[in-house]
Each structure stands twice: as C-alpha cells, then as structure tokens.
Amino acid sequence: GRAADAIEDRLSNGGRLAYAGWGRCGRTAASDASGLPRRFGIDPSKIVVLSKEPTNPSLLPDDEDAIARVNAELRPEDALICVSASGEHLFSLSAARAANLLGVLTAGITTTASSSLARDCDFPIVITTGAEVVMGDLAFRSATAVKIALDALVTAVMVRCGRVWSNLPVERELGADAWRIVEAACGCSPIDARSAVNAAGSAKAAIVMLRLGSTANEARSRLEDAAGDLRRLLG
C-alpha cells in the first residue's frame, strides 16, 4: 500500500511507471506493462520496460547493460518496479541501484527476504514462498507469487490514479460497451446509459451526468475541474 501511494504520487506529477526484470520475471513484468493501456487506459508513453531475455546475446555484461538503460531511459520523477525472485540477479539489482542514484523511486518484488534487492529498494515487497517443488525451477512458487504481487501493486496504483471507480474500470478502452459501465455505476436502464454515453462522449462523463443530474457540458466541465478523477468528484 505504501509503495502504491508513492508510485501514484510520481505518476500524478509527470513521472512514468517503469519495470525491470530478467528472464521469467522479466517476461512477467513486460506482460503486465503491455496490458496496462487496455486494462486501465493509461497512455503507453507513461510506461517504460527494461526487461531482458537471457538467451539474447549482449555486448555488455548484465549489470552494465541495466545501468546504461536506466541512465538512458529513466528520469528522476519516474518510479521503477524491479522484479527478481532471488533478489540477487545483476540485471534487476543494478537497475534498482542505478535508479536510486538518479532519484527514481524504486520498489522491489522478490521472494527472498535477505536479498540485496529487498535491502536496496525504497519499497521492498517480499513474498516468502519457501523452497521450490523442483530445485532451481521458479515456475511453481516464486514466479507465481511475483506475478500476484505485481498485479496487486499495479492495480492499487491505477485505483489511486483514478482509473478505477468503485470496482469499475472507467478508463478502460470500452468502445461500444461503455454503456455497461455506466449502467453498473448509476443503476439506470440500458437505454438511459446508452443515451448518456452518446450525449457525454465517454463513460466517465456519462456517470457524472447521471449521478449529479447535470447536462453533458456541465458533466465534462466538472470532470475537467476534478482532473478526471471520479473519486474526487463523486466520493
């Protein structure tokens, strides 16, 4: 929760959300990042992915590569989530340390409490899963736990950013189904929900329009005054 608050603060003040990981954890991070625009309507330019496959050849060692990418792609106002089951992989660890030097906020997700990643990040998130069923294979416990923690953290951030109202993804790319969100938010008929969406131009403005009994123009204006945050506007 504290990590989500801190990351939201960075995003609300012009920062971006970055991910760093290697191998299986890197794929988990990249997958989560790629789904954010669809799930929460976030601008893809607000997301940075620093992940790497161990099968890809590189002219630089892992730690130097991570440091170079952090210095080239991140800014002090950004927030970085590093994922590493062991908490000792040089790519994720070096990315976290380089980001710290830049002033980037760092959160580290790991399954090893005594790891360097847990020690060196601003917000260590440790899930103690115990030994794997198959030695050296992270698939059964560690990778699953990392994915769950990452999903929980990023969802909490998106809620705090106003991209979810109640349990409704009001910023999702809804298209023709936007009226369904309005119907659920306002308890109105499908006909009224469709009419409000057509008049207001978006699910969020339609919700404001119906819940506050305003015109479409008034709803858009109120939403703009609240920086698009339904929680701020409606509670």
C-alpha positions as CSV (number, residue, x, y, z in Angstrom):
1,G,0.0,0.0,0.0
2,R,2.8,2.5,0.9
3,A,4.5,1.6,-2.4
4,A,1.3,2.2,-4.4
5,D,0.8,5.6,-2.7
6,A,4.4,6.6,-3.5
7,I,4.2,5.4,-7.2
8,E,0.9,7.2,-7.7
9,D,2.4,10.4,-6.4
10,R,5.2,10.1,-9.0
11,L,2.7,9.4,-11.8
12,S,0.5,12.3,-10.8
13,N,3.4,14.7,-11.0
14,G,4.6,13.9,-14.5
15,G,6.5,10.7,-13.8
16,R,6.3,7.3,-15.6
17,L,6.0,3.8,-14.4
18,A,9.0,1.6,-15.3
19,Y,9.6,-2.2,-14.9
20,A,12.9,-4.1,-14.8
21,G,13.4,-7.8,-14.8
22,W,15.4,-10.7,-16.3
23,G,14.2,-14.0,-17.8
24,R,10.9,-15.3,-16.4
25,C,10.5,-12.3,-14.1
26,G,11.3,-10.0,-17.0
27,R,8.6,-11.6,-19.1
28,T,6.1,-11.2,-16.2
29,A,7.0,-7.5,-16.0
30,A,6.8,-7.0,-19.7
31,S,3.4,-8.8,-19.9
32,D,2.0,-6.7,-17.1
33,A,3.2,-3.5,-18.7
34,S,1.8,-4.3,-22.1
35,G,-1.7,-4.9,-20.7
36,L,-1.9,-1.5,-18.8
37,P,-3.2,0.6,-21.8
38,R,-6.0,-1.9,-22.5
39,R,-6.9,-2.6,-18.8
40,F,-6.7,0.9,-17.5
41,G,-6.5,3.3,-20.5
42,I,-3.1,4.6,-19.5
43,D,-1.0,6.3,-22.2
44,P,1.7,3.9,-23.4
45,S,4.2,6.7,-23.3
46,K,3.8,6.6,-19.5
47,I,5.2,3.1,-19.4
48,V,8.9,2.0,-19.7
49,V,10.0,-1.6,-19.8
50,L,13.6,-2.6,-19.0
51,S,13.5,-6.4,-19.3
52,K,15.8,-8.9,-20.9
53,E,15.9,-12.5,-22.1
54,P,19.0,-14.5,-21.0
55,T,19.0,-16.1,-24.5
56,N,19.6,-12.7,-26.2
57,P,23.3,-12.0,-26.8
58,S,24.7,-8.7,-25.5
59,L,27.9,-6.9,-25.9
60,L,27.7,-5.7,-22.3
61,P,27.5,-7.6,-19.1
62,D,24.1,-7.7,-17.5
63,D,24.8,-5.2,-14.8
64,E,26.4,-2.6,-17.2
65,D,23.5,-3.1,-19.6
66,A,21.0,-2.4,-16.9
67,I,22.8,0.7,-15.7
68,A,23.1,2.0,-19.3
69,R,19.4,1.5,-20.0
70,V,18.3,3.2,-16.7
71,N,20.5,6.2,-17.3
72,A,19.3,6.5,-20.9
73,E,15.6,5.9,-20.4
74,L,14.6,7.0,-17.0
75,R,14.1,10.4,-15.4
76,P,14.3,11.4,-11.7
77,E,10.5,11.8,-11.5
78,D,9.8,8.2,-12.6
79,A,9.0,5.1,-10.5
80,L,10.7,1.8,-11.1
81,I,9.4,-1.7,-10.1
82,C,12.2,-4.3,-10.1
83,V,11.3,-8.0,-10.1
84,S,13.6,-10.8,-9.2
85,A,12.7,-14.0,-7.3
86,S,16.2,-14.4,-5.9
87,G,16.7,-10.7,-5.3
88,E,20.3,-11.1,-6.4
89,H,20.1,-11.1,-10.2
90,L,22.5,-8.4,-11.5
91,F,20.2,-7.0,-14.1
92,S,17.3,-6.1,-11.7
93,L,19.7,-5.3,-8.8
94,S,21.8,-3.0,-11.0
95,A,18.8,-1.3,-12.4
96,A,17.5,-0.6,-8.9
97,R,20.8,0.8,-7.8
98,A,21.3,3.0,-10.8
99,A,17.7,4.3,-10.5
100,N,18.4,5.2,-6.8
101,L,21.3,7.3,-7.9
102,L,19.1,9.1,-10.4
103,G,16.4,9.8,-7.7
104,V,13.9,7.4,-9.3
105,L,11.6,5.8,-6.7
106,T,12.2,2.1,-6.5
107,A,10.1,-0.8,-5.5
108,G,11.5,-4.3,-5.4
109,I,9.4,-7.5,-5.6
110,T,11.3,-10.7,-4.5
111,T,10.7,-13.9,-2.7
112,T,14.0,-13.7,-0.7
113,A,13.8,-11.5,2.4
114,S,17.6,-11.3,2.9
115,S,18.3,-10.4,-0.7
116,S,20.2,-7.3,-1.9
117,L,17.1,-6.2,-3.9
118,A,15.0,-6.1,-0.7
119,R,17.7,-4.1,1.0
120,D,18.4,-1.6,-1.8
121,C,14.9,-0.6,-2.9
122,D,12.9,2.2,-1.4
123,F,9.9,-0.2,-1.0
124,P,10.8,-3.9,-0.7
125,I,7.9,-6.2,-1.2
126,V,8.9,-9.7,-0.1
127,I,6.8,-12.9,-0.5
128,T,8.3,-15.8,1.4
129,T,7.3,-18.8,-0.7
130,G,9.8,-21.3,0.7
131,A,11.7,-23.8,-1.4
132,E,10.5,-24.7,-4.9
133,V,9.0,-28.1,-5.6
134,V,11.6,-28.7,-8.2
135,M,15.0,-27.3,-7.2
136,G,16.0,-24.3,-9.3
137,D,12.7,-24.1,-11.1
138,L,10.8,-20.9,-10.3
139,A,7.6,-21.8,-12.1
140,F,5.6,-23.3,-9.3
141,R,6.0,-20.9,-6.4
142,S,8.3,-17.9,-6.9
143,A,7.2,-16.8,-10.4
144,T,3.5,-17.1,-9.5
145,A,3.9,-15.2,-6.2
146,V,5.9,-12.4,-8.0
147,K,3.1,-12.1,-10.6
148,I,0.3,-11.9,-8.0
149,A,2.3,-9.2,-6.0
150,L,2.9,-7.3,-9.2
151,D,-0.7,-7.4,-10.3
152,A,-1.8,-6.3,-6.8
153,L,0.7,-3.4,-6.7
154,V,0.0,-2.0,-10.1
155,T,-3.8,-2.4,-9.7
156,A,-3.6,-0.5,-6.5
157,V,-1.6,2.3,-8.3
158,M,-4.2,2.5,-11.0
159,V,-7.0,2.8,-8.5
160,R,-5.2,5.6,-6.7
161,C,-4.7,7.3,-10.1
162,G,-8.5,7.4,-10.5
163,R,-8.6,4.9,-13.3
164,V,-11.0,2.7,-11.3
165,W,-14.1,4.0,-9.6
166,S,-15.6,1.6,-7.1
167,N,-14.7,-1.6,-8.9
168,L,-15.4,-0.3,-12.4
169,P,-12.6,0.3,-14.9
170,V,-13.8,3.7,-16.0
171,E,-10.7,4.4,-18.1
172,R,-10.6,1.1,-19.9
173,E,-10.8,1.1,-23.7
174,L,-14.6,0.4,-23.7
175,G,-15.8,1.2,-27.1
176,A,-19.3,0.2,-27.8
177,D,-19.6,-1.4,-24.3
178,A,-19.1,1.9,-22.4
179,W,-22.8,2.0,-21.5
180,R,-22.4,-1.2,-19.4
181,I,-20.1,0.6,-17.1
182,V,-22.5,3.5,-16.8
183,E,-25.4,1.2,-16.2
184,A,-23.5,-0.5,-13.3
185,A,-22.3,2.8,-11.8
186,C,-25.6,4.5,-11.9
187,G,-28.2,1.7,-11.6
188,C,-30.0,3.1,-14.6
189,S,-31.6,1.3,-17.5
190,P,-29.5,0.3,-20.6
191,I,-31.4,2.9,-22.7
192,D,-30.6,5.7,-20.3
193,A,-27.0,4.5,-20.1
194,R,-26.6,4.5,-23.9
195,S,-28.2,7.9,-24.2
196,A,-25.9,9.4,-21.6
197,V,-22.8,7.9,-23.2
198,N,-23.9,9.3,-26.6
199,A,-24.5,12.7,-25.1
200,A,-21.5,13.0,-22.9
201,G,-18.9,11.3,-25.2
202,S,-17.4,9.0,-22.5
203,A,-18.3,6.6,-19.8
204,K,-16.9,8.9,-17.1
205,A,-18.7,12.0,-18.2
206,A,-21.9,10.0,-18.6
207,I,-21.6,8.7,-15.0
208,V,-21.2,12.3,-13.7
209,M,-24.1,13.5,-15.9
210,L,-26.5,10.8,-14.5
211,R,-25.3,10.8,-10.8
212,L,-25.3,14.6,-10.5
213,G,-28.3,15.3,-12.8
214,S,-26.2,17.7,-14.9
215,T,-26.1,18.4,-18.6
216,A,-23.4,16.8,-20.8
217,N,-21.4,20.0,-20.9
218,E,-21.6,20.5,-17.2
219,A,-20.5,16.9,-16.6
220,R,-17.5,17.4,-18.8
221,S,-16.6,20.7,-17.1
222,R,-16.9,19.2,-13.6
223,L,-14.8,16.2,-14.6
224,E,-12.1,18.5,-16.0
225,D,-12.1,20.5,-12.8
226,A,-11.5,17.3,-10.9
227,A,-8.6,16.3,-13.2
228,G,-10.7,13.4,-14.5
229,D,-10.9,11.7,-11.0
230,L,-14.4,10.4,-10.3
231,R,-13.4,9.6,-6.7
232,R,-12.6,13.2,-6.1
233,L,-15.7,14.4,-7.8
234,L,-18.3,11.8,-6.5
235,G,-16.6,10.3,-3.5
